[in-house]
Amino acid sequence: MTNPALEAVTQLRRLALAAGHAAALRAAAQLGVADALGDEGATAAELARSVNADPDALERLLRALASQGVFAAREDGGYAHTHVSRLLRTDTPRSLRDMVLWATEPWTWSVWPGLGEAVRNGKGGFAEKHGKDFFTFLYEDAPESAEVFNRAMTQASRLSSAAIADALALKGDQTVVDVAGGHGDLLTKILEGDPTVRGALFDLPGALPDCDARLRPGGEFADRVQLVAGDCRESVGVEGDVFILKNVLEWDDASTVAALRNVAAATRPGGRVVVIENLVDGSPETGFTTAMDLLLLLNVDGRKHLRESLLGLMAEAGLTVTDVRPVGPYLHLIDSRADASA
Ligand SMILES: C[S@@+](CC[C@H](N)C(=O)[O-])C[C@H]1O[C@@H](n2cnc3c(N)ncnc32)[C@H](O)[C@@H]1O
């Protein structure tokens, strides 16, 4: 028999210490526990020897994670993998290890306590506190965190790039510009799909040097790709037929409209602007998306959009939306045309 009053206490107590589970995930990822655990399972003592940890402390870490379905405690006292813990391995194409490290980077622990103040003011105030905006801070002051960030974005992209490239079905003599395209996972998928499509990867200068090797000089796609460094809120210095902005329009609204206007201005007549986002009201991962929305408030004074808020900003930037449809497991693809009169 369930007892709602007791369940409420349990739920709130678990949520209040949810940071402990996030920290446990980070610790397991850093120690490489998932890589050390084979299909046959192992005891905490055996794992402690493999990852050079204290056996008792590691047992407690595993117990905490197993309580959340990350690893399974076996009746013989050992631990086995679950579908969730396997995602912490580095040798699986669906690995989310870097995503876990990114979501728990040291800077995140320093911004969360400011959430109450941010909710009161409607602004996270990262730039005021650090003297520079978040991405400048990331690439200039926290290069190791920037590396984790870019690897995490690539890991997340791998879950959806093939589905997006299929949905876009870009063929023939046209140039596709991936604006704030990170390390280019999506662009490489698009270029793989048709040898006549050309591409440009546009991102901040700090992001491009470590982009996918196939896009760099000498790489497989080098002869049909440009790497363009810049700030898309100031200008997008490359022309194209199709512009893609995936998981980018998450800043304050003024920056989002500025970026969209710059993209619209760089689009050739009849050109297409495709926005791909994890919408708050269209995501099957409400818990993740709403928490990310709060983190974006704190670090870039930004947000994860509701469908209507994003469509409103696209209209403000002079884009005519022609279609909105789900793509991949948790994203929406918003197709639009640059309005010549904008
Ligand atoms: C959340 S990531 C998304 C990356 C990629 N589009 C994807 O979906 O994997 C945001 C990207 O925006 C880039 N970025 C942030 N501010 C930018 C700006 N002002 N101009 C150009 N790129 C920017 C970051 O370097 C990063 O690559």
The ligand as an SDF file (V2000), in Angstrom:
LIG
                    3D

 27 29  0  0  0  0  0  0  0  0999 V2000
   25.1340   24.3080  -27.1970 C   0  0  0  0  0  0  0  0  0  0  0  0
   26.4460   24.3840  -28.3010 S   0  0  0  0  0  0  0  0  0  0  0  0
   25.7560   23.7070  -29.7660 C   0  0  0  0  0  0  0  0  0  0  0  0
   26.7770   23.2420  -30.7300 C   0  0  0  0  0  0  0  0  0  0  0  0
   26.1910   22.5160  -31.9690 C   0  0  0  0  0  0  0  0  0  0  0  0
   25.3340   23.3940  -32.7420 N   0  0  0  0  0  0  0  0  0  0  0  0
   25.4560   21.2770  -31.5490 C   0  0  0  0  0  0  0  0  0  0  0  0
   24.2310   21.2460  -31.6430 O   0  0  0  0  0  0  0  0  0  0  0  0
   26.1220   20.3270  -31.0980 O   0  0  0  0  0  0  0  0  0  0  0  0
   26.5240   26.1160  -28.6370 C   0  0  0  0  0  0  0  0  0  0  0  0
   27.6160   26.5020  -29.6130 C   0  0  0  0  0  0  0  0  0  0  0  0
   27.4960   27.9150  -29.8100 O   0  0  0  0  0  0  0  0  0  0  0  0
   28.7980   28.4470  -29.9410 C   0  0  0  0  0  0  0  0  0  0  0  0
   28.6470   29.8870  -29.6820 N   0  0  0  0  0  0  0  0  0  0  0  0
   28.3180   30.4650  -28.5160 C   0  0  0  0  0  0  0  0  0  0  0  0
   28.2270   31.8040  -28.6690 N   0  0  0  0  0  0  0  0  0  0  0  0
   28.4930   32.0540  -29.9790 C   0  0  0  0  0  0  0  0  0  0  0  0
   28.5450   33.2320  -30.7480 C   0  0  0  0  0  0  0  0  0  0  0  0
   28.3020   34.4310  -30.1980 N   0  0  0  0  0  0  0  0  0  0  0  0
   28.8490   33.1440  -32.0730 N   0  0  0  0  0  0  0  0  0  0  0  0
   29.1000   31.9290  -32.6370 C   0  0  0  0  0  0  0  0  0  0  0  0
   29.0570   30.7600  -31.9470 N   0  0  0  0  0  0  0  0  0  0  0  0
   28.7550   30.8310  -30.6300 C   0  0  0  0  0  0  0  0  0  0  0  0
   29.6060   27.6570  -28.9350 C   0  0  0  0  0  0  0  0  0  0  0  0
   31.0000   27.7400  -29.1660 O   0  0  0  0  0  0  0  0  0  0  0  0
   29.0410   26.2600  -29.1600 C   0  0  0  0  0  0  0  0  0  0  0  0
   29.7390   25.5930  -30.1690 O   0  0  0  0  0  0  0  0  0  0  0  0
  1  2  1  0
  2  3  1  0
  2 10  1  0
  3  4  1  0
  4  5  1  0
  5  6  1  0
  5  7  1  0
  7  8  2  0
  7  9  1  0
 10 11  1  0
 11 12  1  0
 11 26  1  0
 12 13  1  0
 13 14  1  0
 13 24  1  0
 14 15  1  0
 14 23  1  0
 15 16  2  0
 16 17  1  0
 17 18  1  0
 17 23  2  0
 18 19  1  0
 18 20  2  0
 20 21  1  0
 21 22  2  0
 22 23  1  0
 24 25  1  0
 24 26  1  0
 26 27  1  0
M  CHG  2   2   1   9  -1
M  END
$$$$
